[in-house]
Amino acid sequence: MGESKLDLLQGTLDLMVLQTLATIGAQHGYGIARRIEQASGDEVRLNQGTIYASLVRLQQRGWIDAEWGISDNNRKAKFYSITRGGRKQLEKDAAYWQRLSDVMGRVLAMSAEGNL
């Protein structure tokens, strides 16, 4: 039996969305969700409600902009792009999560005797 999908910690989805937009440029919500799933090796599954809640939150904070356009399948869709403020926030959040990841790696690497 396979492992279940990972639950995201608070704040991680917003960081993933910002990173995705910084990497691939403007994209609609469905495309952002699929790209995050792909990049995670399908360890993360996103439903529409989850991704759109993040997009609304990021837009309200001024970290992304949105404009209407036409998707690849010729449908009207809202395309999101990262703002200058979003890039600054991405840099700040990425540094925080990298520090936290490094600390967790050290703690989890401790031997039974408590040596690092």
CYANA upper distance limits for C-alpha pairs under 8 A (distance plus 0.5 A):
  5 LYS  CA     42 ASP  CA      8.40
  5 LYS  CA     43 GLU  CA      5.66
  5 LYS  CA     44 VAL  CA      6.13
  5 LYS  CA     45 ARG  CA      7.23
  6 LEU  CA     43 GLU  CA      6.37
  6 LEU  CA     44 VAL  CA      6.07
  6 LEU  CA     45 ARG  CA      8.45
  7 ASP  CA     44 VAL  CA      7.90
  8 LEU  CA     12 THR  CA      6.74
  8 LEU  CA     13 LEU  CA      7.34
  8 LEU  CA     44 VAL  CA      8.35
  9 LEU  CA     13 LEU  CA      8.35
 11 GLY  CA     15 LEU  CA      7.04
 12 THR  CA     16 MET  CA      6.67
 13 LEU  CA     17 VAL  CA      6.63
 13 LEU  CA     51 ILE  CA      8.44
 13 LEU  CA     54 SER  CA      7.52
 14 ASP  CA     18 LEU  CA      6.72
 14 ASP  CA     54 SER  CA      6.39
 14 ASP  CA     55 LEU  CA      8.32
 14 ASP  CA     58 LEU  CA      7.57
 15 LEU  CA     19 GLN  CA      6.60
 15 LEU  CA     90 LEU  CA      6.87
 15 LEU  CA     93 ASP  CA      7.27
 15 LEU  CA     94 ALA  CA      7.73
 16 MET  CA     20 THR  CA      6.52
 16 MET  CA     36 ILE  CA      7.39
 17 VAL  CA     21 LEU  CA      6.72
 17 VAL  CA     32 ILE  CA      7.33
 17 VAL  CA     36 ILE  CA      8.10
 17 VAL  CA     54 SER  CA      8.39
 17 VAL  CA     55 LEU  CA      8.38
 18 LEU  CA     22 ALA  CA      6.57
 18 LEU  CA     64 ILE  CA      8.42
 18 LEU  CA     82 ILE  CA      7.03
 18 LEU  CA     86 GLY  CA      7.37
 18 LEU  CA     87 ARG  CA      8.01
 18 LEU  CA     90 LEU  CA      6.69
 19 GLN  CA     23 THR  CA      6.56
 19 GLN  CA     90 LEU  CA      7.30
 20 THR  CA     24 ILE  CA      6.52
 20 THR  CA     25 GLY  CA      8.09
 20 THR  CA     32 ILE  CA      7.24
 20 THR  CA     35 ARG  CA      7.83
 20 THR  CA     36 ILE  CA      7.56
 21 LEU  CA     25 GLY  CA      5.35
 21 LEU  CA     26 ALA  CA      6.57
 21 LEU  CA     27 GLN  CA      7.53
 21 LEU  CA     32 ILE  CA      8.10
 21 LEU  CA     80 TYR  CA      8.09
 21 LEU  CA     81 SER  CA      6.43
 21 LEU  CA     82 ILE  CA      6.35
 22 ALA  CA     81 SER  CA      8.35
 22 ALA  CA     82 ILE  CA      6.79
 22 ALA  CA     87 ARG  CA      7.83
 25 GLY  CA     81 SER  CA      6.76
 25 GLY  CA     82 ILE  CA      8.20
 26 ALA  CA     79 PHE  CA      6.37
 26 ALA  CA     80 TYR  CA      5.70
 26 ALA  CA     81 SER  CA      4.96
 26 ALA  CA     82 ILE  CA      8.08
 27 GLN  CA     31 GLY  CA      6.55
 27 GLN  CA     32 ILE  CA      6.73
 27 GLN  CA     79 PHE  CA      5.43
 27 GLN  CA     80 TYR  CA      5.92
 27 GLN  CA     81 SER  CA      7.37
 28 HIS  CA     32 ILE  CA      6.77
 28 HIS  CA     71 SER  CA      8.21
 28 HIS  CA     77 ALA  CA      6.90
 28 HIS  CA     78 LYS  CA      6.11
 28 HIS  CA     79 PHE  CA      4.80
 28 HIS  CA     80 TYR  CA      6.43
 29 GLY  CA     33 ALA  CA      6.74
 29 GLY  CA     48 GLN  CA      8.50
 29 GLY  CA     51 ILE  CA      7.29
 29 GLY  CA     52 TYR  CA      7.26
 29 GLY  CA     55 LEU  CA      8.17
 29 GLY  CA     78 LYS  CA      7.95
 29 GLY  CA     79 PHE  CA      7.73
 29 GLY  CA     80 TYR  CA      7.97
 30 TYR  CA     34 ARG  CA      6.72
 30 TYR  CA     48 GLN  CA      7.93
 31 GLY  CA     35 ARG  CA      6.58
 32 ILE  CA     36 ILE  CA      6.75
 33 ALA  CA     37 GLU  CA      6.75
 33 ALA  CA     46 LEU  CA      6.58
 33 ALA  CA     47 ASN  CA      8.40
 33 ALA  CA     51 ILE  CA      6.99
 34 ARG  CA     38 GLN  CA      6.60
 34 ARG  CA     46 LEU  CA      8.46
 35 ARG  CA     39 ALA  CA      6.54
 36 ILE  CA     40 SER  CA      6.58
 36 ILE  CA     44 VAL  CA      8.05
 37 GLU  CA     41 GLY  CA      6.96
 37 GLU  CA     42 ASP  CA      5.38
 37 GLU  CA     43 GLU  CA      7.41
 37 GLU  CA     44 VAL  CA      5.93
 37 GLU  CA     45 ARG  CA      6.44
 37 GLU  CA     46 LEU  CA      7.75
 38 GLN  CA     42 ASP  CA      6.12
 40 SER  CA     44 VAL  CA      6.56
 46 LEU  CA     50 THR  CA      6.79
 46 LEU  CA     51 ILE  CA      6.97
 47 ASN  CA     51 ILE  CA      6.99
 48 GLN  CA     52 TYR  CA      6.48
 49 GLY  CA     53 ALA  CA      6.53
 50 THR  CA     54 SER  CA      6.97
 51 ILE  CA     55 LEU  CA      6.78
 52 TYR  CA     56 VAL  CA      6.61
 53 ALA  CA     57 ARG  CA      6.69
 54 SER  CA     58 LEU  CA      6.58
 55 LEU  CA     59 GLN  CA      6.53
 55 LEU  CA     64 ILE  CA      8.32
 56 VAL  CA     60 GLN  CA      6.61
 57 ARG  CA     61 ARG  CA      6.86
 58 LEU  CA     62 GLY  CA      6.86
 58 LEU  CA     63 TRP  CA      5.84
 58 LEU  CA     64 ILE  CA      6.32
 59 GLN  CA     63 TRP  CA      6.32
 59 GLN  CA     64 ILE  CA      5.43
 59 GLN  CA     65 ASP  CA      6.50
 59 GLN  CA     66 ALA  CA      8.16
 62 GLY  CA     83 THR  CA      7.72
 62 GLY  CA     85 GLY  CA      7.38
 62 GLY  CA     86 GLY  CA      7.60
 63 TRP  CA     82 ILE  CA      6.54
 63 TRP  CA     83 THR  CA      5.81
 63 TRP  CA     84 ARG  CA      7.86
 63 TRP  CA     85 GLY  CA      5.87
 63 TRP  CA     86 GLY  CA      4.24
 63 TRP  CA     87 ARG  CA      8.00
 63 TRP  CA     89 GLN  CA      8.00
 64 ILE  CA     80 TYR  CA      6.90
 64 ILE  CA     81 SER  CA      5.89
 64 ILE  CA     82 ILE  CA      4.83
 64 ILE  CA     83 THR  CA      5.63
 64 ILE  CA     86 GLY  CA      6.66
 65 ASP  CA     80 TYR  CA      6.07
 65 ASP  CA     81 SER  CA      5.84
 65 ASP  CA     82 ILE  CA      6.85
 65 ASP  CA     83 THR  CA      7.02
 66 ALA  CA     78 LYS  CA      6.68
 66 ALA  CA     79 PHE  CA      5.91
 66 ALA  CA     80 TYR  CA      4.90
 66 ALA  CA     81 SER  CA      6.89
 67 GLU  CA     78 LYS  CA      5.97
 67 GLU  CA     79 PHE  CA      5.90
 67 GLU  CA     80 TYR  CA      7.21
 68 TRP  CA     76 LYS  CA      7.33
 68 TRP  CA     77 ALA  CA      6.17
 68 TRP  CA     78 LYS  CA      4.90
 68 TRP  CA     79 PHE  CA      6.46
 69 GLY  CA     76 LYS  CA      6.22
 69 GLY  CA     77 ALA  CA      5.97
 69 GLY  CA     78 LYS  CA      6.58
 69 GLY  CA     79 PHE  CA      6.94
 70 ILE  CA     74 ASN  CA      6.06
 70 ILE  CA     75 ARG  CA      5.81
 70 ILE  CA     76 LYS  CA      5.13
 70 ILE  CA     77 ALA  CA      6.23
 71 SER  CA     75 ARG  CA      5.76
 71 SER  CA     76 LYS  CA      6.75
 71 SER  CA     77 ALA  CA      6.48
 82 ILE  CA     86 GLY  CA      6.05
 82 ILE  CA     87 ARG  CA      7.19
 83 THR  CA     87 ARG  CA      6.81
 84 ARG  CA     88 LYS  CA      6.96
 85 GLY  CA     89 GLN  CA      6.69
 86 GLY  CA     90 LEU  CA      6.46
 87 ARG  CA     91 GLU  CA      6.73
 88 LYS  CA     92 LYS  CA      6.83
 89 GLN  CA     93 ASP  CA      6.49
 90 LEU  CA     94 ALA  CA      6.29
 91 GLU  CA     95 ALA  CA      6.70
 92 LYS  CA     96 TYR  CA      6.89
 93 ASP  CA     97 TRP  CA      6.68
 94 ALA  CA     98 GLN  CA      6.54
 95 ALA  CA     99 ARG  CA      6.72
 96 TYR  CA    100 LEU  CA      6.73
 97 TRP  CA    101 SER  CA      6.43
 98 GLN  CA    102 ASP  CA      6.61
 99 ARG  CA    103 VAL  CA      6.76
100 LEU  CA    104 MET  CA      6.65
101 SER  CA    105 GLY  CA      6.58
102 ASP  CA    106 ARG  CA      6.83
103 VAL  CA    107 VAL  CA      6.72
104 MET  CA    108 LEU  CA      6.47
105 GLY  CA    109 ALA  CA      6.53
106 ARG  CA    110 MET  CA      7.10
106 ARG  CA    116 LEU  CA      7.66
107 VAL  CA    116 LEU  CA      8.44
109 ALA  CA    116 LEU  CA      7.37
110 MET  CA    114 GLY  CA      6.15
110 MET  CA    115 ASN  CA      6.26
110 MET  CA    116 LEU  CA      5.50
111 SER  CA    115 ASN  CA      6.06
111 SER  CA    116 LEU  CA      7.21
